Amino acid sequence: MKVLMFGWEFPPHITGGLGTACYGLTKGLSHHDVEVIFVVPKAYGDEDQSYLKLEQAEGISITKKNITNQEFWRKLTYIEVGVNLIPYLSPEEFEKLSSEDLLDKNLIEESVFSSNFKFSGKYGKDLMEEVSRYALVASVIAANNDFDVIHAHDWLTYKAGIAAKEISGKPLVVHMHATEFDRSGENVNSIVFDIEQQGMMAADKVIAVSHLTRNIVIEKYGIDAAKVVAVHNAVEPVDRTEEYELKKGVSEKIVTFLGRITYQKGPEYFVEAAAKVLQRYTNVRFVMAGSGDMMNKMIKRVAQLGIADKFHFAGFLKGDEVPNMFAMSDVYVMPSVSEPFGISPLEAMRSSVPVIISKQSGVSEILKHAIKVDFWDIDATADAIYGLLNYDSLQHMFRKYGKEEVDNLIWENAALKVKEVYKSAINKN
């Protein structure tokens, strides 16, 4: 079986869990005789291509005269990008971009068809130009490759998936890793919502990363329940964990938050819980690793609470920095307000770190050896942190059985379920 797969990022060049999931899934599929052509906006040359073919959209020539799918371009509604569509900006970046003039539609179209178009592959002010160009490139790639099924990851690639389906006639599977409701609560961006809905409506099958996400897809987007399948994410096994057995450099215990510092991830609840723990236990330091639009707000709140001497902002971690951080951690906390799945708790448990996760996360559906609290209940979160730090037997239990549990949640098993979704989509046509 051969899959034409569209993603926006691939390790080691990632901004979050999406790239990590794509890596694990494609590697898992290779164990089940599934060949993957993985398309990204921009490749850097240091990606692991031992089990897939990585193709970049940048450098593929497109003109109005030779574009294979001119009808798709006519149907494609170009979205003039407003700064409110650009995710994860700091207040300073937001203010800077707000003062810039937006391109008019004619200039945008000229840019998208430019012979020397450059992809950043990031979430910048030209994001929707890149999404449009990517969709057009998808139709060219689809016309020049043989494959059995198309797989598009998240809303940035849904238009590409639709374009590939229109030109090839092959079935489309879209993967919903996070909905606009997860990212923005009830204040959804209608443009992103429309793209998500269009992608799922056009798809033959929809993969949701949890039953929580599956329910949102059905109830909020009106997608036929019969074509929505929940397949939980997994985690890459680690063969030599001793590589990450580092010395902390401090005598205190360490409690870690690792993720985007945005509304969705609930960083403010971590800060408030930290303050409550420090009122009765001082032999601890708290680390917030990540970046995002709430970073400055969190720094100010830590200062207001008077806990800055016990609270550290580590910035965005990548590569070996992630397992290194877990190796130094005594407790990991994920207080997400709405988390479609959440791979980071699995990564923590893989490193024998006890985890506290919100009940509002998809990963809570499959984990037994994790403490689960409501994201808003900072008292319960603080109590759980305090208990894991102070009671050795409790920490030992979660370390031991948590690692055993997560060692069985491997991508090879998840990939087999995804392959069955492919078969179902192919047989449907």
C-alpha positions in Angstrom: 0.0 0.0 0.0 1.3 3.5 -0.9 0.2 6.7 0.8 0.6 10.3 -0.3 0.7 12.1 3.0 0.6 15.9 3.7 2.0 17.4 6.8 3.2 20.9 7.9 6.3 19.9 9.9 8.6 16.9 10.4 11.3 16.3 13.1 13.7 17.7 14.0 12.0 20.9 12.8 8.8 21.0 14.8 6.8 23.5 16.9 4.8 21.0 18.9 3.2 17.5 19.0 2.0 17.4 15.4 5.4 16.8 13.9 6.2 14.3 16.6 3.0 12.4 15.9 3.7 12.4 12.1 7.1 11.0 12.7 5.9 8.2 15.0 3.0 7.3 12.7 5.0 7.1 9.5 7.7 5.0 11.2 5.0 2.7 12.6 3.4 2.3 9.1 6.7 1.2 7.7 6.4 -1.9 9.9 3.1 -2.8 8.1 4.3 -2.7 4.5 2.9 0.8 4.0 5.1 3.1 1.8 4.8 6.8 2.5 5.5 9.8 0.4 5.5 12.6 3.0 5.1 16.2 1.7 6.2 19.2 3.7 6.3 22.9 2.7 10.0 23.0 3.3 12.7 20.3 4.0 16.0 21.0 5.6 18.0 17.9 4.7 18.6 16.5 8.1 15.2 14.7 8.4 15.2 10.9 8.9 14.2 9.5 5.5 15.2 5.9 6.2 11.7 4.6 6.1 9.8 7.2 3.9 10.3 9.5 1.0 10.2 13.1 2.0 9.2 15.6 -0.6 9.2 19.4 -0.2 6.6 21.7 -1.8 9.3 24.4 -2.2 11.0 24.3 -5.6 8.1 22.7 -7.5 7.3 25.0 -10.5 3.7 26.2 -10.9 2.3 28.7 -13.4 -1.3 29.5 -14.4 -0.6 28.0 -17.8 0.8 24.6 -16.7 -1.0 24.0 -13.4 -2.6 20.6 -13.7 -5.7 21.5 -11.7 -6.7 24.9 -12.8 -10.3 24.2 -11.8 -9.2 23.8 -8.2 -7.5 27.2 -8.2 -10.7 28.8 -9.5 -12.6 27.1 -6.6 -10.0 28.0 -4.0 -11.1 30.9 -2.0 -7.9 32.7 -1.0 -8.1 34.1 2.5 -6.5 37.5 3.0 -4.6 37.0 6.2 -5.4 39.0 9.3 -3.1 38.8 12.3 -5.9 37.2 14.3 -5.3 34.0 12.2 -1.6 33.7 13.1 -1.3 31.4 16.1 1.0 31.7 19.2 2.2 35.3 18.8 3.6 37.2 21.7 2.0 40.6 22.4 5.0 42.4 20.9 4.9 40.3 17.7 1.1 40.8 17.5 1.5 44.6 17.7 4.3 44.6 15.1 2.3 42.6 12.6 -0.9 44.6 13.3 0.9 47.8 12.1 1.9 46.2 8.7 -0.2 46.6 5.6 -1.8 43.4 4.3 -1.4 42.5 0.7 -4.4 43.0 -1.6 -5.8 39.9 -3.4 -4.1 40.6 -6.7 -0.7 40.8 -5.1 -1.4 37.6 -3.1 -2.3 35.7 -6.2 0.8 37.0 -8.0 2.9 35.8 -5.0 1.3 32.4 -4.8 2.1 31.8 -8.5 5.6 33.2 -8.3 8.3 31.0 -9.9 10.6 31.6 -6.9 8.0 31.2 -4.1 9.8 30.4 -0.8 8.1 28.4 2.0 9.0 29.2 5.6 7.1 26.2 6.8 6.3 28.2 9.9 3.3 30.0 11.4 4.0 33.6 10.2 2.2 36.4 8.6 2.3 34.7 5.2 0.7 31.5 6.5 -2.3 31.5 4.2 -0.2 32.3 1.2 1.8 29.2 2.0 -1.4 27.1 2.5 -2.7 28.2 -0.9 0.6 27.5 -2.7 0.9 24.2 -0.9 -2.6 23.1 -2.1 -1.6 23.9 -5.7 1.7 22.0 -5.4 -0.3 19.1 -4.0 -2.3 18.8 -7.2 1.0 18.6 -9.2 2.5 16.0 -6.9 -0.7 14.0 -7.0 -0.6 14.0 -10.8 3.0 12.8 -10.9 3.0 10.0 -8.4 1.3 6.6 -8.0 -0.5 6.0 -4.6 -3.5 4.3 -3.2 -4.8 6.8 -0.6 -4.2 10.4 0.5 -3.7 11.4 4.2 -3.8 15.0 5.3 -2.7 16.1 8.8 -4.6 19.0 10.4 -6.3 22.1 8.8 -3.2 23.5 7.2 -3.0 20.6 4.8 -6.7 19.9 4.2 -6.9 22.0 1.1 -3.9 20.1 -0.3 -5.6 16.9 0.5 -8.8 18.0 -1.4 -6.7 19.1 -4.4 -4.9 15.8 -4.5 -8.2 13.9 -4.3 -9.7 16.0 -7.1 -6.8 15.5 -9.5 -6.2 11.8 -8.7 -9.7 10.4 -7.8 -8.1 8.6 -4.9 -9.7 8.4 -1.4 -8.9 11.1 1.1 -8.3 10.5 4.9 -7.9 13.6 7.0 -6.4 13.5 10.5 -7.9 15.8 13.2 -5.1 16.4 15.8 -6.8 19.5 17.3 -9.9 21.3 16.5 -10.4 25.1 16.5 -12.6 24.6 19.6 -9.5 23.1 21.3 -7.3 26.0 20.3 -9.7 28.9 21.0 -12.5 27.6 23.2 -15.9 29.0 22.0 -14.2 32.0 20.4 -13.5 30.1 17.2 -12.0 31.6 14.1 -14.6 31.1 11.4 -12.0 30.9 8.7 -10.2 28.0 10.3 -13.5 26.4 11.3 -14.6 26.5 7.6 -11.4 24.9 6.4 -11.6 22.2 9.0 -15.2 21.5 8.1 -14.6 21.5 4.3 -11.7 19.0 4.7 -13.7 16.6 6.8 -16.7 16.9 4.5 -14.6 16.1 1.5 -12.8 13.2 3.2 -13.8 9.6 2.8 -12.6 8.9 6.4 -11.7 11.1 9.4 -9.2 10.0 12.0 -9.7 11.7 15.4 -6.9 11.3 18.0 -9.4 10.5 20.8 -13.1 9.9 21.5 -13.2 13.4 22.9 -12.1 14.8 19.6 -14.4 12.4 17.7 -17.4 13.8 19.6 -16.4 17.4 18.8 -16.0 16.5 15.1 -19.5 15.0 15.0 -21.4 17.5 17.2 -19.7 20.8 16.3 -18.9 20.2 12.6 -21.8 18.0 11.6 -19.6 15.2 10.2 -21.2 11.8 9.6 -20.4 9.6 12.6 -20.0 6.6 10.4 -16.9 7.9 8.8 -15.1 9.2 11.9 -12.7 6.8 13.6 -10.8 7.4 16.9 -7.2 6.2 16.8 -5.2 7.2 19.9 -1.7 8.5 19.5 1.4 6.7 20.9 5.0 7.3 21.8 8.4 6.3 20.4 10.1 3.7 22.5 13.5 4.6 24.0 16.2 2.0 23.9 18.9 3.6 26.1 17.2 5.7 28.8 20.5 5.9 30.7 21.7 8.5 28.2 19.3 10.9 29.8 20.1 10.2 33.4 21.4 13.7 34.1 22.4 15.5 37.3 19.9 18.3 38.1 22.4 20.7 39.4 20.0 21.6 42.3 19.0 19.8 45.4 15.3 20.5 45.2 12.8 18.4 43.4 11.5 19.5 40.0 7.9 19.8 38.8 7.6 20.4 35.0 5.1 21.9 32.6 6.1 21.3 29.0 4.0 22.6 26.1 2.9 25.7 24.3 2.2 28.5 26.7 -1.2 29.2 25.3 -4.8 29.2 26.5 -5.4 25.6 25.3 -2.6 24.2 27.5 -3.7 25.8 30.8 -0.4 27.3 31.9 -2.1 29.7 34.4 -3.4 26.7 36.4 0.1 25.3 36.7 1.4 28.7 38.0 -1.5 29.0 40.6 -1.0 25.4 41.7 2.8 26.0 42.1 2.1 28.9 44.4 -0.2 26.7 46.6 2.4 23.9 46.8 5.1 26.4 47.8 3.0 27.6 50.7 3.5 24.3 52.5 6.5 22.7 50.8 9.6 24.6 49.7 12.1 21.9 48.7 10.9 22.1 45.1 11.4 24.2 41.9 8.9 24.6 39.1 9.8 24.7 35.4 7.7 26.0 32.5 9.2 24.8 29.2 7.8 26.2 26.0 6.8 29.3 24.3 3.6 31.0 23.3 1.3 34.1 23.4 0.8 33.8 27.2 4.5 33.8 28.1 4.7 37.4 29.3 1.4 37.1 31.3 2.8 34.0 33.1 6.1 35.7 33.9 4.2 38.7 35.4 1.9 36.4 37.4 4.9 34.5 38.8 6.4 37.8 40.0 3.0 38.9 41.5 2.8 35.7 43.5 6.4 36.1 44.8 7.6 32.7 43.6 10.1 33.8 41.0 13.0 32.4 43.0 11.4 28.9 42.7 10.0 29.2 39.1 12.0 28.9 35.9 11.1 29.6 32.3 13.1 27.2 30.1 11.9 28.3 26.7 11.1 26.0 23.8 12.8 22.6 24.0 13.6 20.4 21.0 15.5 17.2 20.2 17.3 15.7 23.2 16.4 18.7 25.4 13.0 17.1 25.9 14.1 13.7 27.4 16.8 15.6 29.2 14.2 17.8 30.9 12.1 14.7 31.8 15.2 13.0 33.2 15.6 15.9 35.7 11.9 16.0 36.6 10.2 14.4 39.6 6.6 15.2 38.5 5.1 16.3 35.2 1.8 18.3 35.0 -0.4 18.8 31.9 -3.4 21.0 33.0 -4.8 21.4 29.5 -8.2 23.2 29.2 -8.9 21.1 26.0 -6.4 18.6 24.8 -7.4 16.4 21.9 -4.8 13.8 23.0 -1.4 14.9 24.5 1.7 13.0 23.7 3.9 14.7 26.3 2.5 12.7 29.3 3.5 9.5 27.5 7.0 10.9 26.9 7.2 11.7 30.6 6.0 8.3 31.7 8.4 6.7 29.3 11.1 8.4 31.3 9.6 7.0 34.6 8.2 10.4 35.6 4.8 10.4 37.4 2.2 12.5 35.6 -0.8 14.6 36.6 -3.1 15.3 33.6 -6.4 17.1 33.1 -9.6 15.1 32.7 -10.3 17.2 29.7 -7.5 15.5 27.7 -7.8 12.6 25.2 -4.9 10.8 26.7 -6.9 10.4 29.9 -9.1 7.9 28.0 -6.3 5.4 27.8 -4.0 6.0 30.9 -4.6 4.2 34.1 -1.5 5.1 36.0 -1.8 8.8 35.9 -3.4 11.2 38.4 -6.4 12.9 36.7 -7.8 16.3 37.8 -10.1 18.9 36.3 -8.0 21.6 34.7 -9.6 24.4 36.7 -9.2 22.6 40.1 -5.9 24.1 41.3 -6.4 22.8 44.8 -6.6 19.2 43.5 -3.6 19.8 41.3 -1.6 21.2 44.2 -2.6 18.3 46.4 -1.5 15.8 43.7 1.8 17.5 43.3 2.4 17.6 47.1 1.5 13.9 47.4 3.9 12.8 44.7 6.7 14.9 46.1 6.3 13.8 49.7 5.2 10.1 49.6 7.9 7.9 48.2 5.7 4.8 47.9 3.1 6.8 45.8 5.8 8.2 43.5 7.4 4.7 43.2 4.1 3.2 42.2 3.4 5.7 39.4 7.0 5.5 38.2 7.0 1.8 37.9 3.5 1.0 36.6 3.3 4.2 34.5 6.4 3.2 32.5 5.1 -0.4 32.1 1.8 1.0 30.8 3.3 3.4 28.3 5.8 0.9 26.9 2.8 -0.9 25.4 1.4 2.3 23.8 3.7 2.1 20.7 3.2 3.7 17.3 3.4 0.3 15.5 0.1 -0.6 17.1 -1.6 2.7 16.3 -0.3 2.5 12.7 -2.0 -0.8 12.2 -5.3 0.8 13.1 -4.6 3.6 10.7 -3.9 1.1 7.9 -7.3 -0.4 8.5 -8.8 3.0 8.1 -7.0 3.3 4.7 -8.4 -0.1 3.6 -11.9 1.0 4.6 -11.5 4.3 2.6 -10.2 2.4 -0.4 -12.9 -0.2 -0.3 -15.5 2.5 0.0 -14.6 3.9 -3.4 
